[in-house]
Amino acid sequence: MAQNHIGFLMDQQIADCLERLCQKGCLSVRADIQLLEQGKTLPETAGMDRREVQLVLRELKSIMAAYGDTCRV
């Protein structure tokens, strides 16, 4: 088990997925959030069930909330 950014335990698969997504950069993560909200599957979420994808989406939104409307380039 890994911890998310606020200290809760999460499945290692979800933590690894979040790491891969966040490594793509702020703008890509925002685009990925939109795709996930539309019910699309990302390469990073392939093989995950609906609950796991929703956890990834919720965590991505939480992480990106710290950036507000801007992204560092």
mmCIF file of the N, C-alpha and C atoms, coordinates in Angstrom:
data_MODEL
# 
_entry.id   MODEL 
# 
loop_
_atom_site.group_PDB 
_atom_site.id 
_atom_site.type_symbol 
_atom_site.label_atom_id 
_atom_site.label_alt_id 
_atom_site.label_comp_id 
_atom_site.label_asym_id 
_atom_site.label_entity_id 
_atom_site.label_seq_id 
_atom_site.pdbx_PDB_ins_code 
_atom_site.Cartn_x 
_atom_site.Cartn_y 
_atom_site.Cartn_z 
_atom_site.occupancy 
_atom_site.B_iso_or_equiv 
_atom_site.pdbx_formal_charge 
_atom_site.auth_seq_id 
_atom_site.auth_comp_id 
_atom_site.auth_asym_id 
_atom_site.auth_atom_id 
_atom_site.pdbx_PDB_model_num 
ATOM 1   N N  . MET A 1 1  ? 0.834   -1.189 0.000   1.00 0.00 ? 1  MET A N  1 
ATOM 2   C CA . MET A 1 1  ? 0.000   0.000  0.000   1.00 0.00 ? 1  MET A CA 1 
ATOM 3   C C  . MET A 1 1  ? 0.876   1.250  0.000   1.00 0.00 ? 1  MET A C  1 
ATOM 4   N N  . ALA A 1 2  ? 0.427   2.271  -0.710  1.00 0.00 ? 2  ALA A N  1 
ATOM 5   C CA . ALA A 1 2  ? 1.111   3.560  -0.765  1.00 0.00 ? 2  ALA A CA 1 
ATOM 6   C C  . ALA A 1 2  ? 0.206   4.602  -0.131  1.00 0.00 ? 2  ALA A C  1 
ATOM 7   N N  . GLN A 1 3  ? 0.767   5.757  0.160   1.00 0.00 ? 3  GLN A N  1 
ATOM 8   C CA . GLN A 1 3  ? -0.038  6.837  0.708   1.00 0.00 ? 3  GLN A CA 1 
ATOM 9   C C  . GLN A 1 3  ? -0.290  7.875  -0.357  1.00 0.00 ? 3  GLN A C  1 
ATOM 10  N N  . ASN A 1 4  ? -1.506  8.463  -0.341  1.00 0.00 ? 4  ASN A N  1 
ATOM 11  C CA . ASN A 1 4  ? -1.777  9.550  -1.265  1.00 0.00 ? 4  ASN A CA 1 
ATOM 12  C C  . ASN A 1 4  ? -1.249  10.843 -0.665  1.00 0.00 ? 4  ASN A C  1 
ATOM 13  N N  . HIS A 1 5  ? -1.485  11.949 -1.334  1.00 0.00 ? 5  HIS A N  1 
ATOM 14  C CA . HIS A 1 5  ? -0.886  13.218 -0.908  1.00 0.00 ? 5  HIS A CA 1 
ATOM 15  C C  . HIS A 1 5  ? -1.397  13.715 0.438   1.00 0.00 ? 5  HIS A C  1 
ATOM 16  N N  . ILE A 1 6  ? -2.497  13.158 0.940   1.00 0.00 ? 6  ILE A N  1 
ATOM 17  C CA . ILE A 1 6  ? -2.965  13.581 2.260   1.00 0.00 ? 6  ILE A CA 1 
ATOM 18  C C  . ILE A 1 6  ? -2.809  12.467 3.294   1.00 0.00 ? 6  ILE A C  1 
ATOM 19  N N  . GLY A 1 7  ? -2.058  11.421 2.928   1.00 0.00 ? 7  GLY A N  1 
ATOM 20  C CA . GLY A 1 7  ? -1.683  10.428 3.911   1.00 0.00 ? 7  GLY A CA 1 
ATOM 21  C C  . GLY A 1 7  ? -2.545  9.181  3.991   1.00 0.00 ? 7  GLY A C  1 
ATOM 22  N N  . PHE A 1 8  ? -3.583  9.064  3.186   1.00 0.00 ? 8  PHE A N  1 
ATOM 23  C CA . PHE A 1 8  ? -4.412  7.873  3.231   1.00 0.00 ? 8  PHE A CA 1 
ATOM 24  C C  . PHE A 1 8  ? -3.760  6.748  2.445   1.00 0.00 ? 8  PHE A C  1 
ATOM 25  N N  . LEU A 1 9  ? -3.966  5.532  2.907   1.00 0.00 ? 9  LEU A N  1 
ATOM 26  C CA . LEU A 1 9  ? -3.432  4.383  2.194   1.00 0.00 ? 9  LEU A CA 1 
ATOM 27  C C  . LEU A 1 9  ? -4.223  4.150  0.913   1.00 0.00 ? 9  LEU A C  1 
ATOM 28  N N  . MET A 1 10 ? -3.506  3.794  -0.142  1.00 0.00 ? 10 MET A N  1 
ATOM 29  C CA . MET A 1 10 ? -4.165  3.470  -1.398  1.00 0.00 ? 10 MET A CA 1 
ATOM 30  C C  . MET A 1 10 ? -3.463  2.276  -2.025  1.00 0.00 ? 10 MET A C  1 
ATOM 31  N N  . ASP A 1 11 ? -4.155  1.619  -2.898  1.00 0.00 ? 11 ASP A N  1 
ATOM 32  C CA . ASP A 1 11 ? -3.628  0.485  -3.626  1.00 0.00 ? 11 ASP A CA 1 
ATOM 33  C C  . ASP A 1 11 ? -2.387  0.908  -4.412  1.00 0.00 ? 11 ASP A C  1 
ATOM 34  N N  . GLN A 1 12 ? -1.379  0.053  -4.454  1.00 0.00 ? 12 GLN A N  1 
ATOM 35  C CA . GLN A 1 12 ? -0.132  0.380  -5.151  1.00 0.00 ? 12 GLN A CA 1 
ATOM 36  C C  . GLN A 1 12 ? -0.372  0.601  -6.640  1.00 0.00 ? 12 GLN A C  1 
ATOM 37  N N  . GLN A 1 13 ? -1.305  -0.144 -7.231  1.00 0.00 ? 13 GLN A N  1 
ATOM 38  C CA . GLN A 1 13 ? -1.623  0.031  -8.653  1.00 0.00 ? 13 GLN A CA 1 
ATOM 39  C C  . GLN A 1 13 ? -2.138  1.446  -8.913  1.00 0.00 ? 13 GLN A C  1 
ATOM 40  N N  . ILE A 1 14 ? -2.965  1.956  -8.026  1.00 0.00 ? 14 ILE A N  1 
ATOM 41  C CA . ILE A 1 14 ? -3.498  3.310  -8.177  1.00 0.00 ? 14 ILE A CA 1 
ATOM 42  C C  . ILE A 1 14 ? -2.380  4.329  -7.979  1.00 0.00 ? 14 ILE A C  1 
ATOM 43  N N  . ALA A 1 15 ? -1.549  4.117  -6.982  1.00 0.00 ? 15 ALA A N  1 
ATOM 44  C CA . ALA A 1 15 ? -0.432  5.027  -6.736  1.00 0.00 ? 15 ALA A CA 1 
ATOM 45  C C  . ALA A 1 15 ? 0.517   5.060  -7.932  1.00 0.00 ? 15 ALA A C  1 
ATOM 46  N N  . ASP A 1 16 ? 0.799   3.907  -8.514  1.00 0.00 ? 16 ASP A N  1 
ATOM 47  C CA . ASP A 1 16 ? 1.677   3.847  -9.683  1.00 0.00 ? 16 ASP A CA 1 
ATOM 48  C C  . ASP A 1 16 ? 1.046   4.555  -10.876 1.00 0.00 ? 16 ASP A C  1 
ATOM 49  N N  . CYS A 1 17 ? -0.244  4.361  -11.056 1.00 0.00 ? 17 CYS A N  1 
ATOM 50  C CA . CYS A 1 17 ? -0.965  5.025  -12.143 1.00 0.00 ? 17 CYS A CA 1 
ATOM 51  C C  . CYS A 1 17 ? -0.891  6.540  -11.978 1.00 0.00 ? 17 CYS A C  1 
ATOM 52  N N  . LEU A 1 18 ? -1.140  7.021  -10.777 1.00 0.00 ? 18 LEU A N  1 
ATOM 53  C CA . LEU A 1 18 ? -1.078  8.463  -10.513 1.00 0.00 ? 18 LEU A CA 1 
ATOM 54  C C  . LEU A 1 18 ? 0.314   9.011  -10.796 1.00 0.00 ? 18 LEU A C  1 
ATOM 55  N N  . GLU A 1 19 ? 1.318   8.265  -10.414 1.00 0.00 ? 19 GLU A N  1 
ATOM 56  C CA . GLU A 1 19 ? 2.699   8.692  -10.662 1.00 0.00 ? 19 GLU A CA 1 
ATOM 57  C C  . GLU A 1 19 ? 2.960   8.824  -12.159 1.00 0.00 ? 19 GLU A C  1 
ATOM 58  N N  . ARG A 1 20 ? 2.544   7.824  -12.921 1.00 0.00 ? 20 ARG A N  1 
ATOM 59  C CA . ARG A 1 20 ? 2.749   7.873  -14.379 1.00 0.00 ? 20 ARG A CA 1 
ATOM 60  C C  . ARG A 1 20 ? 1.992   9.032  -15.009 1.00 0.00 ? 20 ARG A C  1 
ATOM 61  N N  . LEU A 1 21 ? 0.755   9.245  -14.569 1.00 0.00 ? 21 LEU A N  1 
ATOM 62  C CA . LEU A 1 21 ? -0.040  10.340 -15.118 1.00 0.00 ? 21 LEU A CA 1 
ATOM 63  C C  . LEU A 1 21 ? 0.582   11.693 -14.784 1.00 0.00 ? 21 LEU A C  1 
ATOM 64  N N  . CYS A 1 22 ? 0.986   11.878 -13.550 1.00 0.00 ? 22 CYS A N  1 
ATOM 65  C CA . CYS A 1 22 ? 1.536   13.169 -13.129 1.00 0.00 ? 22 CYS A CA 1 
ATOM 66  C C  . CYS A 1 22 ? 2.881   13.460 -13.790 1.00 0.00 ? 22 CYS A C  1 
ATOM 67  N N  . GLN A 1 23 ? 3.620   12.437 -14.138 1.00 0.00 ? 23 GLN A N  1 
ATOM 68  C CA . GLN A 1 23 ? 4.896   12.647 -14.818 1.00 0.00 ? 23 GLN A CA 1 
ATOM 69  C C  . GLN A 1 23 ? 4.702   13.237 -16.210 1.00 0.00 ? 23 GLN A C  1 
ATOM 70  N N  . LYS A 1 24 ? 3.506   13.129 -16.764 1.00 0.00 ? 24 LYS A N  1 
ATOM 71  C CA . LYS A 1 24 ? 3.222   13.671 -18.091 1.00 0.00 ? 24 LYS A CA 1 
ATOM 72  C C  . LYS A 1 24 ? 3.112   15.189 -18.080 1.00 0.00 ? 24 LYS A C  1 
ATOM 73  N N  . GLY A 1 25 ? 2.924   15.774 -16.910 1.00 0.00 ? 25 GLY A N  1 
ATOM 74  C CA . GLY A 1 25 ? 2.844   17.227 -16.804 1.00 0.00 ? 25 GLY A CA 1 
ATOM 75  C C  . GLY A 1 25 ? 1.424   17.725 -16.602 1.00 0.00 ? 25 GLY A C  1 
ATOM 76  N N  . CYS A 1 26 ? 1.376   18.944 -16.141 1.00 0.00 ? 26 CYS A N  1 
ATOM 77  C CA . CYS A 1 26 ? 0.132   19.586 -15.719 1.00 0.00 ? 26 CYS A CA 1 
ATOM 78  C C  . CYS A 1 26 ? -0.923  19.639 -16.831 1.00 0.00 ? 26 CYS A C  1 
ATOM 79  N N  . LEU A 1 27 ? -0.536  20.093 -17.996 1.00 0.00 ? 27 LEU A N  1 
ATOM 80  C CA . LEU A 1 27 ? -1.506  20.235 -19.090 1.00 0.00 ? 27 LEU A CA 1 
ATOM 81  C C  . LEU A 1 27 ? -2.053  18.878 -19.520 1.00 0.00 ? 27 LEU A C  1 
ATOM 82  N N  . SER A 1 28 ? -1.201  17.878 -19.571 1.00 0.00 ? 28 SER A N  1 
ATOM 83  C CA . SER A 1 28 ? -1.649  16.530 -19.930 1.00 0.00 ? 28 SER A CA 1 
ATOM 84  C C  . SER A 1 28 ? -2.585  15.969 -18.870 1.00 0.00 ? 28 SER A C  1 
ATOM 85  N N  . VAL A 1 29 ? -2.280  16.222 -17.619 1.00 0.00 ? 29 VAL A N  1 
ATOM 86  C CA . VAL A 1 29 ? -3.137  15.729 -16.535 1.00 0.00 ? 29 VAL A CA 1 
ATOM 87  C C  . VAL A 1 29 ? -4.519  16.354 -16.635 1.00 0.00 ? 29 VAL A C  1 
ATOM 88  N N  . ARG A 1 30 ? -4.581  17.646 -16.926 1.00 0.00 ? 30 ARG A N  1 
ATOM 89  C CA . ARG A 1 30 ? -5.894  18.293 -17.089 1.00 0.00 ? 30 ARG A CA 1 
ATOM 90  C C  . ARG A 1 30 ? -6.680  17.660 -18.237 1.00 0.00 ? 30 ARG A C  1 
ATOM 91  N N  . ALA A 1 31 ? -6.005  17.371 -19.330 1.00 0.00 ? 31 ALA A N  1 
ATOM 92  C CA . ALA A 1 31 ? -6.666  16.710 -20.466 1.00 0.00 ? 31 ALA A CA 1 
ATOM 93  C C  . ALA A 1 31 ? -7.113  15.304 -20.078 1.00 0.00 ? 31 ALA A C  1 
ATOM 94  N N  . ASP A 1 32 ? -6.271  14.587 -19.336 1.00 0.00 ? 32 ASP A N  1 
ATOM 95  C CA . ASP A 1 32 ? -6.623  13.239 -18.887 1.00 0.00 ? 32 ASP A CA 1 
ATOM 96  C C  . ASP A 1 32 ? -7.829  13.265 -17.959 1.00 0.00 ? 32 ASP A C  1 
ATOM 97  N N  . ILE A 1 33 ? -7.908  14.249 -17.092 1.00 0.00 ? 33 ILE A N  1 
ATOM 98  C CA . ILE A 1 33 ? -9.074  14.386 -16.203 1.00 0.00 ? 33 ILE A CA 1 
ATOM 99  C C  . ILE A 1 33 ? -10.337 14.517 -17.037 1.00 0.00 ? 33 ILE A C  1 
ATOM 100 N N  . GLN A 1 34 ? -10.301 15.345 -18.066 1.00 0.00 ? 34 GLN A N  1 
ATOM 101 C CA . GLN A 1 34 ? -11.484 15.514 -18.928 1.00 0.00 ? 34 GLN A CA 1 
ATOM 102 C C  . GLN A 1 34 ? -11.872 14.199 -19.591 1.00 0.00 ? 34 GLN A C  1 
ATOM 103 N N  . LEU A 1 35 ? -10.887 13.460 -20.076 1.00 0.00 ? 35 LEU A N  1 
ATOM 104 C CA . LEU A 1 35 ? -11.180 12.174 -20.709 1.00 0.00 ? 35 LEU A CA 1 
ATOM 105 C C  . LEU A 1 35 ? -11.790 11.195 -19.720 1.00 0.00 ? 35 LEU A C  1 
ATOM 106 N N  . LEU A 1 36 ? -11.234 11.133 -18.523 1.00 0.00 ? 36 LEU A N  1 
ATOM 107 C CA . LEU A 1 36 ? -11.777 10.232 -17.502 1.00 0.00 ? 36 LEU A CA 1 
ATOM 108 C C  . LEU A 1 36 ? -13.189 10.632 -17.112 1.00 0.00 ? 36 LEU A C  1 
ATOM 109 N N  . GLU A 1 37 ? -13.448 11.930 -17.027 1.00 0.00 ? 37 GLU A N  1 
ATOM 110 C CA . GLU A 1 37 ? -14.804 12.402 -16.708 1.00 0.00 ? 37 GLU A CA 1 
ATOM 111 C C  . GLU A 1 37 ? -15.802 11.997 -17.791 1.00 0.00 ? 37 GLU A C  1 
ATOM 112 N N  . GLN A 1 38 ? -15.334 11.854 -19.023 1.00 0.00 ? 38 GLN A N  1 
ATOM 113 C CA . GLN A 1 38 ? -16.186 11.432 -20.139 1.00 0.00 ? 38 GLN A CA 1 
ATOM 114 C C  . GLN A 1 38 ? -16.330 9.914  -20.214 1.00 0.00 ? 38 GLN A C  1 
ATOM 115 N N  . GLY A 1 39 ? -15.688 9.216  -19.282 1.00 0.00 ? 39 GLY A N  1 
ATOM 116 C CA . GLY A 1 39 ? -15.788 7.768  -19.245 1.00 0.00 ? 39 GLY A CA 1 
ATOM 117 C C  . GLY A 1 39 ? -14.792 7.049  -20.145 1.00 0.00 ? 39 GLY A C  1 
ATOM 118 N N  . LYS A 1 40 ? -13.822 7.783  -20.669 1.00 0.00 ? 40 LYS A N  1 
ATOM 119 C CA . LYS A 1 40 ? -12.822 7.186  -21.542 1.00 0.00 ? 40 LYS A CA 1 
ATOM 120 C C  . LYS A 1 40 ? -11.760 6.468  -20.706 1.00 0.00 ? 40 LYS A C  1 
ATOM 121 N N  . THR A 1 41 ? -11.067 5.548  -21.348 1.00 0.00 ? 41 THR A N  1 
ATOM 122 C CA . THR A 1 41 ? -9.980  4.815  -20.710 1.00 0.00 ? 41 THR A CA 1 
ATOM 123 C C  . THR A 1 41 ? -8.656  5.362  -21.211 1.00 0.00 ? 41 THR A C  1 
ATOM 124 N N  . LEU A 1 42 ? -7.734  5.572  -20.306 1.00 0.00 ? 42 LEU A N  1 
ATOM 125 C CA . LEU A 1 42 ? -6.382  5.997  -20.648 1.00 0.00 ? 42 LEU A CA 1 
ATOM 126 C C  . LEU A 1 42 ? -5.478  4.777  -20.657 1.00 0.00 ? 42 LEU A C  1 
ATOM 127 N N  . PRO A 1 43 ? -4.365  4.836  -21.371 1.00 0.00 ? 43 PRO A N  1 
ATOM 128 C CA . PRO A 1 43 ? -3.422  3.710  -21.308 1.00 0.00 ? 43 PRO A CA 1 
ATOM 129 C C  . PRO A 1 43 ? -3.029  3.382  -19.863 1.00 0.00 ? 43 PRO A C  1 
ATOM 130 N N  . GLU A 1 44 ? -2.901  4.418  -19.045 1.00 0.00 ? 44 GLU A N  1 
ATOM 131 C CA . GLU A 1 44 ? -2.489  4.233  -17.642 1.00 0.00 ? 44 GLU A CA 1 
ATOM 132 C C  . GLU A 1 44 ? -3.574  3.583  -16.788 1.00 0.00 ? 44 GLU A C  1 
ATOM 133 N N  . THR A 1 45 ? -4.841  3.674  -17.209 1.00 0.00 ? 45 THR A N  1 
ATOM 134 C CA . THR A 1 45 ? -5.937  3.098  -16.423 1.00 0.00 ? 45 THR A CA 1 
ATOM 135 C C  . THR A 1 45 ? -6.479  1.808  -17.034 1.00 0.00 ? 45 THR A C  1 
ATOM 136 N N  . ALA A 1 46 ? -5.887  1.361  -18.142 1.00 0.00 ? 46 ALA A N  1 
ATOM 137 C CA . ALA A 1 46 ? -6.339  0.122  -18.771 1.00 0.00 ? 46 ALA A CA 1 
ATOM 138 C C  . ALA A 1 46 ? -6.207  -1.030 -17.777 1.00 0.00 ? 46 ALA A C  1 
ATOM 139 N N  . GLY A 1 47 ? -7.234  -1.833 -17.682 1.00 0.00 ? 47 GLY A N  1 
ATOM 140 C CA . GLY A 1 47 ? -7.222  -2.967 -16.765 1.00 0.00 ? 47 GLY A CA 1 
ATOM 141 C C  . GLY A 1 47 ? -7.755  -2.649 -15.377 1.00 0.00 ? 47 GLY A C  1 
ATOM 142 N N  . MET A 1 48 ? -8.015  -1.386 -15.109 1.00 0.00 ? 48 MET A N  1 
ATOM 143 C CA . MET A 1 48 ? -8.584  -1.010 -13.810 1.00 0.00 ? 48 MET A CA 1 
ATOM 144 C C  . MET A 1 48 ? -10.104 -1.106 -13.867 1.00 0.00 ? 48 MET A C  1 
ATOM 145 N N  . ASP A 1 49 ? -10.706 -1.429 -12.731 1.00 0.00 ? 49 ASP A N  1 
ATOM 146 C CA . ASP A 1 49 ? -12.165 -1.436 -12.695 1.00 0.00 ? 49 ASP A CA 1 
ATOM 147 C C  . ASP A 1 49 ? -12.681 -0.009 -12.477 1.00 0.00 ? 49 ASP A C  1 
ATOM 148 N N  . ARG A 1 50 ? -13.989 0.129  -12.574 1.00 0.00 ? 50 ARG A N  1 
ATOM 149 C CA . ARG A 1 50 ? -14.617 1.467  -12.494 1.00 0.00 ? 50 ARG A CA 1 
ATOM 150 C C  . ARG A 1 50 ? -14.273 2.174  -11.177 1.00 0.00 ? 50 ARG A C  1 
ATOM 151 N N  . ARG A 1 51 ? -14.291 1.436  -10.090 1.00 0.00 ? 51 ARG A N  1 
ATOM 152 C CA . ARG A 1 51 ? -13.997 2.021  -8.771  1.00 0.00 ? 51 ARG A CA 1 
ATOM 153 C C  . ARG A 1 51 ? -12.565 2.559  -8.730  1.00 0.00 ? 51 ARG A C  1 
ATOM 154 N N  . GLU A 1 52 ? -11.640 1.783  -9.254  1.00 0.00 ? 52 GLU A N  1 
ATOM 155 C CA . GLU A 1 52 ? -10.243 2.218  -9.262  1.00 0.00 ? 52 GLU A CA 1 
ATOM 156 C C  . GLU A 1 52 ? -10.045 3.453  -10.122 1.00 0.00 ? 52 GLU A C  1 
ATOM 157 N N  . VAL A 1 53 ? -10.696 3.486  -11.275 1.00 0.00 ? 53 VAL A N  1 
ATOM 158 C CA . VAL A 1 53 ? -10.585 4.655  -12.156 1.00 0.00 ? 53 VAL A CA 1 
ATOM 159 C C  . VAL A 1 53 ? -11.172 5.886  -11.463 1.00 0.00 ? 53 VAL A C  1 
ATOM 160 N N  . GLN A 1 54 ? -12.275 5.711  -10.764 1.00 0.00 ? 54 GLN A N  1 
ATOM 161 C CA . GLN A 1 54 ? -12.874 6.831  -10.040 1.00 0.00 ? 54 GLN A CA 1 
ATOM 162 C C  . GLN A 1 54 ? -11.946 7.336  -8.930  1.00 0.00 ? 54 GLN A C  1 
ATOM 163 N N  . LEU A 1 55 ? -11.249 6.426  -8.280  1.00 0.00 ? 55 LEU A N  1 
ATOM 164 C CA . LEU A 1 55 ? -10.270 6.828  -7.264  1.00 0.00 ? 55 LEU A CA 1 
ATOM 165 C C  . LEU A 1 55 ? -9.123  7.619  -7.892  1.00 0.00 ? 55 LEU A C  1 
ATOM 166 N N  . VAL A 1 56 ? -8.657  7.165  -9.053  1.00 0.00 ? 56 VAL A N  1 
ATOM 167 C CA . VAL A 1 56 ? -7.600  7.890  -9.774  1.00 0.00 ? 56 VAL A CA 1 
ATOM 168 C C  . VAL A 1 56 ? -8.095  9.279  -10.139 1.00 0.00 ? 56 VAL A C  1 
ATOM 169 N N  . LEU A 1 57 ? -9.292  9.363  -10.681 1.00 0.00 ? 57 LEU A N  1 
ATOM 170 C CA . LEU A 1 57 ? -9.859  10.661 -11.082 1.00 0.00 ? 57 LEU A CA 1 
ATOM 171 C C  . LEU A 1 57 ? -9.995  11.598 -9.890  1.00 0.00 ? 57 LEU A C  1 
ATOM 172 N N  . ARG A 1 58 ? -10.519 11.090 -8.803  1.00 0.00 ? 58 ARG A N  1 
ATOM 173 C CA . ARG A 1 58 ? -10.690 11.920 -7.602  1.00 0.00 ? 58 ARG A CA 1 
ATOM 174 C C  . ARG A 1 58 ? -9.343  12.424 -7.089  1.00 0.00 ? 58 ARG A C  1 
ATOM 175 N N  . GLU A 1 59 ? -8.356  11.566 -7.085  1.00 0.00 ? 59 GLU A N  1 
ATOM 176 C CA . GLU A 1 59 ? -7.035  11.957 -6.597  1.00 0.00 ? 59 GLU A CA 1 
ATOM 177 C C  . GLU A 1 59 ? -6.381  12.963 -7.544  1.00 0.00 ? 59 GLU A C  1 
ATOM 178 N N  . LEU A 1 60 ? -6.517  12.762 -8.855  1.00 0.00 ? 60 LEU A N  1 
ATOM 179 C CA . LEU A 1 60 ? -5.964  13.724 -9.814  1.00 0.00 ? 60 LEU A CA 1 
ATOM 180 C C  . LEU A 1 60 ? -6.587  15.101 -9.628  1.00 0.00 ? 60 LEU A C  1 
ATOM 181 N N  . LYS A 1 61 ? -7.899  15.132 -9.454  1.00 0.00 ? 61 LYS A N  1 
ATOM 182 C CA . LYS A 1 61 ? -8.581  16.418 -9.238  1.00 0.00 ? 61 LYS A CA 1 
ATOM 183 C C  . LYS A 1 61 ? -8.064  17.094 -7.972  1.00 0.00 ? 61 LYS A C  1 
ATOM 184 N N  . SER A 1 62 ? -7.863  16.319 -6.938  1.00 0.00 ? 62 SER A N  1 
ATOM 185 C CA . SER A 1 62 ? -7.365  16.852 -5.678  1.00 0.00 ? 62 SER A CA 1 
ATOM 186 C C  . SER A 1 62 ? -5.948  17.410 -5.837  1.00 0.00 ? 62 SER A C  1 
ATOM 187 N N  . ILE A 1 63 ? -5.107  16.664 -6.525  1.00 0.00 ? 63 ILE A N  1 
ATOM 188 C CA . ILE A 1 63 ? -3.736  17.114 -6.764  1.00 0.00 ? 63 ILE A CA 1 
ATOM 189 C C  . ILE A 1 63 ? -3.739  18.402 -7.582  1.00 0.00 ? 63 ILE A C  1 
ATOM 190 N N  . MET A 1 64 ? -4.536  18.440 -8.644  1.00 0.00 ? 64 MET A N  1 
ATOM 191 C CA . MET A 1 64 ? -4.542  19.592 -9.541  1.00 0.00 ? 64 MET A CA 1 
ATOM 192 C C  . MET A 1 64 ? -5.191  20.821 -8.912  1.00 0.00 ? 64 MET A C  1 
ATOM 193 N N  . ALA A 1 65 ? -6.011  20.626 -7.902  1.00 0.00 ? 65 ALA A N  1 
ATOM 194 C CA . ALA A 1 65 ? -6.633  21.768 -7.221  1.00 0.00 ? 65 ALA A CA 1 
ATOM 195 C C  . ALA A 1 65 ? -5.571  22.690 -6.634  1.00 0.00 ? 65 ALA A C  1 
ATOM 196 N N  . ALA A 1 66 ? -4.426  22.134 -6.292  1.00 0.00 ? 66 ALA A N  1 
ATOM 197 C CA . ALA A 1 66 ? -3.343  22.951 -5.732  1.00 0.00 ? 66 ALA A CA 1 
ATOM 198 C C  . ALA A 1 66 ? -2.782  23.937 -6.749  1.00 0.00 ? 66 ALA A C  1 
ATOM 199 N N  . TYR A 1 67 ? -2.947  23.641 -8.028  1.00 0.00 ? 67 TYR A N  1 
ATOM 200 C CA . TYR A 1 67 ? -2.412  24.500 -9.083  1.00 0.00 ? 67 TYR A CA 1 
ATOM 201 C C  . TYR A 1 67 ? -3.380  25.596 -9.513  1.00 0.00 ? 67 TYR A C  1 
ATOM 202 N N  . GLY A 1 68 ? -4.636  25.508 -9.091  1.00 0.00 ? 68 GLY A N  1 
ATOM 203 C CA . GLY A 1 68 ? -5.626  26.486 -9.522  1.00 0.00 ? 68 GLY A CA 1 
ATOM 204 C C  . GLY A 1 68 ? -5.808  26.428 -11.028 1.00 0.00 ? 68 GLY A C  1 
ATOM 205 N N  . ASP A 1 69 ? -5.929  27.582 -11.656 1.00 0.00 ? 69 ASP A N  1 
ATOM 206 C CA . ASP A 1 69 ? -6.134  27.637 -13.103 1.00 0.00 ? 69 ASP A CA 1 
ATOM 207 C C  . ASP A 1 69 ? -4.854  27.743 -13.901 1.00 0.00 ? 69 ASP A C  1 
ATOM 208 N N  . THR A 1 70 ? -3.725  27.654 -13.234 1.00 0.00 ? 70 THR A N  1 
ATOM 209 C CA . THR A 1 70 ? -2.460  27.788 -13.939 1.00 0.00 ? 70 THR A CA 1 
ATOM 210 C C  . THR A 1 70 ? -1.645  26.513 -13.810 1.00 0.00 ? 70 THR A C  1 
ATOM 211 N N  . CYS A 1 71 ? -0.744  26.349 -14.738 1.00 0.00 ? 71 CYS A N  1 
ATOM 212 C CA . CYS A 1 71 ? 0.196   25.231 -14.705 1.00 0.00 ? 71 CYS A CA 1 
ATOM 213 C C  . CYS A 1 71 ? 1.584   25.784 -14.941 1.00 0.00 ? 71 CYS A C  1 
ATOM 214 N N  . ARG A 1 72 ? 2.540   25.236 -14.218 1.00 0.00 ? 72 ARG A N  1 
ATOM 215 C CA . ARG A 1 72 ? 3.927   25.593 -14.489 1.00 0.00 ? 72 ARG A CA 1 
ATOM 216 C C  . ARG A 1 72 ? 4.390   24.861 -15.731 1.00 0.00 ? 72 ARG A C  1 
ATOM 217 N N  . VAL A 1 73 ? 5.058   25.567 -16.609 1.00 0.00 ? 73 VAL A N  1 
ATOM 218 C CA . VAL A 1 73 ? 5.546   24.947 -17.835 1.00 0.00 ? 73 VAL A CA 1 
ATOM 219 C C  . VAL A 1 73 ? 7.009   24.614 -17.674 1.00 0.00 ? 73 VAL A C  1 
# 
